[in-house]
Amino acid sequence: MNRPTLHDVAREADVSHMTVSRVLHGVRAVRPGTADRVRAAVEKLGYRPDPALSALAAYRTKGGGRGTGGTVAFIDCDGTEHSRSVFAGARAEASLLGYACEAIRLPSGKRAQTRLSRVLFHRGVPGLLFGPSEMRQEFTGWDWARFAAVSLGALCHRPAMHAVSPDYFHGAASACERLFETGRKRIALIVDSHLQTRTGDLWLGGYAAGVLARHAPLVCPDPIMRKHAALLAWLQKNKIDGVLTIHGELASLLGKIGMTAAYLNQEGEGLPFAHYHLPRADIGREGVRLLHHALLRREFGLPAEPKHVALRGVWQTDASSVSP
């Protein structure tokens, strides 16, 4: 079966191929309903643009890289709504600083990444923003000496580079403080280990710092977390009365047993628990600012001492719920 093309998507969505291109590049001129129809057609057909060809096409487009500072690339690692929100913030800040910002999907494999690296270099793109990813990424095949780069959201990518993320440590430590203030006595951390690792172990560090004065850390093992009966038994055995988590699918179980919980990210929005809130777009904005300074200094290549900008969020509780 042939790989679906942009024109196939256009026919499926009953729009022009230019409209499809505008939606894929995040141009706001497309009506929301039309954009939704295009995205639905993309998912149905399994369309995936070639990252290198997309980058080259953008370069050839009249007015491409309109910002006075040229163009920076947002390398989309997972194609999620979360990443699109981060990109929106990056694009807005880039425009203020005189750059164009283009989203390009990260290709898999060293050969494809090397190809994209060469295309971007020959286009004169000096700055790279690597978007969020739930999984640790190994960025292979890049000629790092030609670029300044910033990772957004994840601190475990390799090679190490400058990074912007929520203040994971503060989120976990302040969550413990909030729960203890409500009379909780034994607090557990229930977070998938690979997602916790993405934070550079800062959720674990903040949690440990928050509970050590009162009790030993109680970290739920992955196999137990994924089975509700086993999780319930583990909570009861350890006499846990407060939980830090990020998993919305646990909300029903926690609510049924009257467990007080604090969500370390926005998965808690709309749930009867407090959650640590930071607008996703802020991560993209701050990433562009960090990248901008590196470009002004012409600091290309991987840094000997990567900088980490941690953005502090605030605790919010759904209006219909009681804050922990």
N, C-alpha and C positions, 0 to 999 in steps of 0.2 A: 504493500500500500504506500502510495506516494505521501510525502510529508505535506500536511496542509499549508497553504500559502495565505498571504495577506488577502489576496483576491477571493479565496474560498471563504474566509471570515466575512468579507464584505457582502458576498452573496447570501450567506447564512443570516446575517443581521439586516439585510436589505438596506445597506448604506453604501456610500462610495468607499473606495479603498483609501482615499485621503482622510475620510472620517475615522476609519479604523486606525490609521497611522496617528492621528491626533489623540485618540483615546489612549493608545499604547504609550505615547510620549507625555501624557498628563496635561495636554492642552485644555484649558478651562472653557474654551469657546463652545465645546460640545454640550448639548443639553443633557441633563442627568439621566433622563429616560433612555436616550439614544446611547449614551455611554454604557448604561447597564446592559442594554441589548447586545452591544459589541462585546462586552466582557463575558456575557453568557455564551455567545458564539465561540469566543476564544476557548473557554473551558470545554464546551461540547466537542469541538473539533480537536482539542489538544494542541492548538497552535502555539509554537514557541519560536520567536524570531531568532535568527542567527545573531549573536551579540556583536561579532566583528563586523558583519555586513551592516547591521543597524548603526553602529558607530561611524562607519565609513559613509553611509548614506546621509547621516546628519551633517557630516563635515562638508559634503558636496552641496547641501541645501543652501540656497542663497540666504544670507543672514545667520547661518549657523554660528554659534558662539558669539552672540551679539554683545555680550557684556564686554566692557572695556578691558576687563581682566582676562578675557578669553573664556575657556570652558573647563569645568571640572566634571568628573564623572562620578555618579553614584552607582556603585556596583551592587545590584540587588541580589542578595544571597538566597532569598527564600520566596520571594513573590507574594508575601502575605500582606494583609491589610495593615498590620503593624508597620511593616517596612514602607508601605505607601504613605503612611502618616509621617514617618521620619523623613522620607524624601520630600514631602510637601514643605516641611520646615526648612530643610536644606536648600531647596530651590528658592524659597522666599528670601532667605538670608543671602544666598549667593547673588540674587538680583540686586539687593541693596548694596552689595560690595562690588558690583560691576561684572559679575561672572554669569555665564549661562551654566546651568546644571542639568545634565542629561542622565536619565536612568538607563542602565544597561544590565541585563541579567548576567550573572556569573556563569560562565560555561564550566562544564565538568571536565576534568582531566588536564594534565600539564600542557599537552600540545595545544589545546583550544585556548587556554589561558595565556600561553606564550603568544599565540596569534593575536589575541585581543590586546595584549600589552604592546605589541609592535604597532598595531593600527592606531592606538591611542597616542603613542609617542610620535608617530609620523603626522598625526593630526595636530600636534602641538599641545596636547592635553597634559598639563603638569601635575594636576592634583587628583587624588583618588579618595573617595569616601566609601568604605566597605560597610554595607548596610547590615542590619541585625540578622542574626541567625540563631536558631535554637541549638544547633549542633556546632561543635568546634570545627572550624574550617582550616584546611592547610592550603594556603595560597601559593601555588607552585607555578613556576614558569615566568614569573614577573621579573623584569630588569629593574630592580628597586632603585638603582642609582639614578634613574631617569625621572622618578616621581617623588612627591611628598604624599604621604598617606595617613588616613585617620580611620580607626575602627569605631563603629557606632553601636553601642549597646552591649557588645560582648567583649570580655577581657581575656579570653582564652585562645584567641586565634593565633596561628603561627604563619609567618614570623611575627614577633611582637612589634607593635607600632603604637603611635599616639592613639589615645582612645577617649571617648566621651560616653558616659553611662549614667543611669540613676545612681544615687548614693546608696548602694546596696547595704553597706555596713550600717549606716544610720537607720535605714528602713527596718532592718531586723532588730537592732538594739533598741530603737524607740518603740517597736511593737511589743517587745518584752516589758518595757517600762509601763506602757499603757495597760497591759494585761495584769501585771502585778498590782497596779494602782486600783484595779477593780476587785482585788481579793483573790486572783488566781495564785496558786501555790506551786504547781508543777506544769511547766510549759514545754511542749514538744515542737520540733521542726519536722514538717511533712512536705518535702519538696523532692521531686525526681532528681536523682544524683547528677545526671548529665546537665540538667537545667541549673542546678546549683553551681556546678563547675563553671558554667558560662560566666558567672559573676566573679570569677577569680577567687572562689571560696569566700567571698565577702559576706554573703548571707549567713554562711556557717560561722564566720568569725564574729559578726555582729550578734548573732543569736547566742554563741558561747559567752561573749562578753556580757550579755544581758542577763544570763541565768546563773553564771558560776558562783556568784555571791550567795545564792539560795539553794541550788541543787546542781547535780551533775547534768551535762547536756543529754537530752533524750532525742535522738535522731532516728526517725522511722526508716527501716530498710526498704528499698524499692519493692521487693516481692510482697511484703506485707501491705504496703500502701496501695497496691493494685487490686487487692482482694478485700472487699468491705467487711466480710466476717472476720478475717484475720486482723484487719486494722482495728475493728471494734474491740476484739479481744486484747490486742496490744495496748490500746488506750486504757482499758480497764485494769489490766495487769500492772501497768506503771502508774496508775492513779493520776492520770493526766486530766487537768481541767482547763487547759488553754492550749491553743494551737496556732502556729505560724505556718501558712501555706500559700500556694499560688494556684491551686487546682480547683477551678469552679465546680468540677464534677463531684467534689467531696461535700459541697455545701448542703445537700439534702441529708446525707448521713450525719453531719455535724449538727445540723439543726434538730434532727429527730432526737438526738441524745442530749440536747441542751448544751452543747459544747460552745464555749466562747472562742472565737477565732479572729485572727487579724490576717488580712491578705497583703502580701508583700508587693503586689503589682495590681494592675487594673482589671485583672480577672474577677476581682471582688465587686466591680461596679454593679449595682442593682441587687446585690445580695445583702442579707441582714447582718453584715459584718463590716467593720471598718476596712478600708484599703488605702495603701500608700499611693498617692496620686502625683503623677508628673506628666504633663502634656507630652505626647510622643514627639510632636513637632519640635519641641525644645531641644531634644537630643540632636536632631538634624541641624538646627540653627547653630548650636554651640559647636558642633563638628565643623561646620563651614568656617566659623570664626577661628578655630584652632588651625585649620588647614590654611586659611588666609595668611596668618602670621608666619607659618612655615614657608609659604610661597614668597612672601615679601622678603624674607631673609635668604631665600634660595636654599633652604635646608632640604635638599633632596637625599634620598637614600634612607635606610632604616636607622632610627635613632639609637645611639648607645644607651641613652636613658629615656625610655618612652614616658611621655607625660600622660597622666590620667586626670581628666576633668570629671568630677563626681557632682551631679546635679541633685540637690536636695529636694525631695518632694514634700507633700503635706498629707496628713491623715484626713480622709473624708469618710463620712458615713451616709448611706442612703437615707433620704429624708423620712422614710417610713420605718426605720430601724433604730435600735438603741445602740449607741456607740460603746464599744468595749472600754 
